[in-house]
Amino acid sequence: MSERTTHFGFQQVPVEEKAHKVAEVFHSVADQYDVMNDLMSFGIHRLWKRYTIELSGVRRGQRVLDLAGGTGDLARKFAEKVGNEGEVVLADINASMLRVGRERLLNKGITGNTRYAQVDAQHLPFPDDHFDCITIAFGLRNVTDKALALRSMLRVLKPGGRLLVLEFSKPVLPGLGKVYDAYSFKLLPLMGKVVAKDADSYRYLAESIRMHPDQESLRSMMVEAGFDQVDYYNLTGGIVALHRGYKF
């Protein structure tokens, strides 16, 4: 019987090894993650995240799960929106990223309505019908079994709740794809080498973006997982897309 494999960037690796390899990448880049995000996106990632928060419709008193929440950009804003009556769970599978996120939020004075959880998106350890909103920004492409993770997210959403997936996608503007490829495979690893002292991790990140489902494919995956009214919004010419789906 042949060994089951999956992609890790452009490599094929045994399924059971992918999570460990992804963990190594994010352990390596955690401390420089925010600096690199600003450099890689020229600061535009902040606008993408702001748009995600606007479309979330999160209100005071609600409960939010920020999956692959990393350094806490979204969780910090959601904590302000839900107030003391609400709750935000900053969750990440990677202990190093979660540590950085927790330290950042504590340094911002965000304490009372936020908690932290090291979790695998494929097997969420939360009750059924628990969250009003789930977000996952730039994290779904690193999950080994995306369909399993989407079903897990659907289970823990309340009826009427919504999932927002912010992720790199396929450029839709003519000519943008070639420019983006040159940037991703030449400049990105170079910046990783200079700033984070880690070219290989940023080469993986570029490859993982190319292996992620395009806009329509991800929309279909969300529908198959059980989400309703799934739509998406292309940002910056489709370099990034924001998908939104509801549980009814």
C-alpha positions in Angstrom: 0.0 0.0 0.0 1.5 3.4 -1.0 2.2 6.0 1.5 -0.3 8.9 1.6 1.4 12.2 0.7 0.5 15.9 0.6 2.2 19.0 -0.6 4.6 21.1 1.5 5.2 24.0 -0.8 6.2 22.3 -4.1 7.5 19.1 -2.3 5.4 16.0 -1.7 5.8 14.8 1.9 4.0 12.1 4.0 0.7 13.4 5.4 1.8 12.9 9.0 4.9 15.0 8.5 3.4 18.2 7.1 2.2 19.7 10.4 5.7 19.3 11.9 7.4 20.9 8.9 4.9 23.8 8.9 5.6 24.2 12.7 9.3 24.5 12.0 8.7 27.3 9.5 6.7 29.4 12.0 8.9 28.7 15.0 11.7 30.1 12.8 9.9 33.3 11.7 7.7 34.1 14.7 9.8 36.9 16.2 10.2 38.7 12.8 6.7 37.9 11.5 5.2 41.3 11.8 8.3 43.1 10.4 8.2 40.7 7.4 4.5 41.1 6.9 4.9 44.9 6.6 7.9 44.4 4.2 6.3 41.7 2.1 3.0 43.5 1.6 4.3 47.1 1.7 1.9 47.5 4.7 -1.2 46.6 2.7 -1.9 43.5 4.9 -3.3 46.0 7.5 -5.9 47.2 5.0 -6.8 43.6 4.1 -7.3 42.8 7.8 -9.3 46.0 8.4 -11.7 45.0 5.5 -12.0 41.5 7.1 -13.1 43.1 10.4 -15.6 45.4 8.6 -17.2 42.4 6.8 -17.3 40.3 10.0 -20.2 42.2 11.4 -18.9 41.4 14.9 -20.8 43.3 17.6 -20.6 43.9 21.3 -21.1 40.8 23.5 -20.3 38.3 20.8 -17.8 35.4 20.9 -15.1 35.3 18.2 -12.5 32.7 17.4 -9.4 34.0 15.5 -7.7 30.9 14.1 -4.1 30.9 13.0 -4.2 34.2 14.9 -0.5 34.5 15.0 0.6 37.9 16.4 -2.9 39.0 17.2 -3.7 41.8 14.7 -7.3 40.7 14.2 -7.8 39.5 17.8 -6.9 42.9 19.2 -9.5 44.7 17.0 -12.2 42.1 17.8 -11.5 42.5 21.6 -12.3 46.2 21.2 -15.5 45.4 19.3 -17.0 42.7 21.6 -16.3 44.6 24.8 -16.2 43.2 28.3 -19.4 41.3 27.7 -17.9 39.4 24.8 -15.0 37.0 24.3 -12.2 36.6 21.8 -10.1 33.4 21.6 -6.7 33.9 19.9 -5.8 30.4 18.6 -2.8 29.0 16.8 -1.3 25.6 16.3 2.2 27.0 16.7 3.4 27.8 20.3 5.9 30.4 19.2 3.4 32.4 17.2 0.9 32.1 20.1 3.5 33.4 22.5 4.3 36.4 20.4 0.5 37.2 20.0 -0.1 36.9 23.7 2.8 39.2 24.6 1.6 41.7 22.0 -2.0 41.8 23.3 -0.9 42.0 26.9 1.5 44.9 26.1 -1.5 46.6 24.5 -3.5 46.2 27.8 -5.9 43.7 26.3 -6.6 41.2 29.1 -10.1 40.8 30.4 -12.0 39.4 27.4 -9.3 37.5 25.6 -8.0 34.0 26.1 -5.5 31.9 24.2 -5.6 28.3 22.9 -3.0 26.2 21.1 -5.3 24.2 18.7 -5.3 22.3 15.5 -7.9 23.8 13.1 -8.8 20.2 11.9 -9.9 19.2 15.4 -11.2 22.2 17.3 -11.6 21.5 21.0 -14.7 23.7 21.4 -18.4 22.9 22.0 -20.9 22.8 19.1 -22.6 26.1 18.2 -20.2 28.1 20.3 -18.9 31.1 18.3 -20.6 34.0 16.5 -17.7 34.5 14.1 -14.5 32.6 13.1 -11.7 34.2 11.2 -8.6 32.6 9.7 -6.1 34.9 8.1 -3.2 33.6 6.0 -3.5 30.2 7.8 -5.8 27.9 5.9 -3.1 27.2 3.2 -0.9 25.6 5.9 -3.5 23.2 7.1 -3.0 19.6 5.9 -6.7 18.7 5.4 -8.5 21.9 4.6 -11.9 20.1 4.1 -11.7 18.6 7.6 -10.8 22.0 9.1 -13.7 23.7 7.4 -16.1 21.1 8.8 -14.6 21.6 12.2 -15.1 25.3 12.0 -18.7 24.8 10.8 -19.4 22.6 13.9 -18.3 25.2 16.4 -20.1 28.1 14.8 -23.5 29.1 16.1 -26.5 29.0 13.7 -26.3 32.4 11.9 -22.6 32.6 12.6 -20.1 33.3 9.8 -16.6 32.2 8.8 -14.2 34.6 7.1 -11.1 33.2 5.3 -8.5 35.8 4.3 -5.9 34.2 2.2 -3.5 34.7 -0.7 -5.2 33.7 -4.0 -4.9 33.9 -7.8 -4.3 37.4 -9.4 -7.0 38.3 -11.8 -5.6 41.5 -13.3 -3.9 40.9 -16.7 -0.2 40.8 -16.4 -0.2 40.8 -12.6 0.5 37.1 -12.3 4.0 37.3 -13.9 5.0 40.3 -11.8 3.7 38.5 -8.6 5.7 35.3 -9.5 8.9 37.2 -10.0 8.4 39.0 -6.7 7.4 35.9 -4.8 10.2 33.6 -5.9 13.1 36.0 -6.2 12.5 39.0 -3.8 10.6 37.2 -1.1 13.3 34.6 -0.2 15.9 37.4 -0.4 14.0 39.5 2.1 13.6 36.5 4.3 17.4 35.9 4.2 18.3 39.5 5.0 15.6 40.3 7.7 14.6 37.0 9.3 17.9 35.2 8.5 15.8 32.4 6.9 15.4 32.3 3.1 14.0 28.7 3.1 11.0 29.5 5.2 10.0 32.4 3.0 10.6 30.2 -0.1 8.1 27.7 1.4 5.6 30.5 2.1 5.7 31.6 -1.6 5.3 28.0 -2.7 2.4 27.4 -0.3 0.6 30.3 -1.8 0.8 28.8 -5.3 -0.5 25.4 -4.0 -3.5 26.9 -2.3 -6.9 26.6 -4.0 -8.0 29.6 -6.2 -11.0 31.7 -5.4 -13.7 29.5 -7.0 -12.1 26.3 -5.7 -12.1 27.5 -2.1 -15.6 28.7 -2.5 -16.7 25.2 -3.6 -14.8 23.7 -0.7 -16.7 25.9 1.7 -20.0 25.0 0.1 -19.2 21.3 0.3 -18.3 21.6 4.0 -21.8 22.9 4.6 -21.5 26.7 4.5 -24.3 28.8 3.0 -24.3 32.1 1.0 -20.5 31.7 0.3 -19.1 34.7 -1.5 -15.6 36.2 -1.9 -14.0 39.5 -2.5 -10.8 40.0 -4.5 -8.4 42.4 -2.9 -5.3 44.0 -4.6 -6.1 42.5 -7.9 -6.8 39.0 -6.5 -3.4 38.6 -4.9 -5.6 38.2 -1.8 -9.2 37.1 -1.5 -11.6 37.2 1.4 -14.2 34.4 1.5 -17.2 34.6 3.7 -19.8 31.9 4.5 -22.6 31.4 7.0 -24.0 28.6 9.0 -27.8 28.3 8.9 
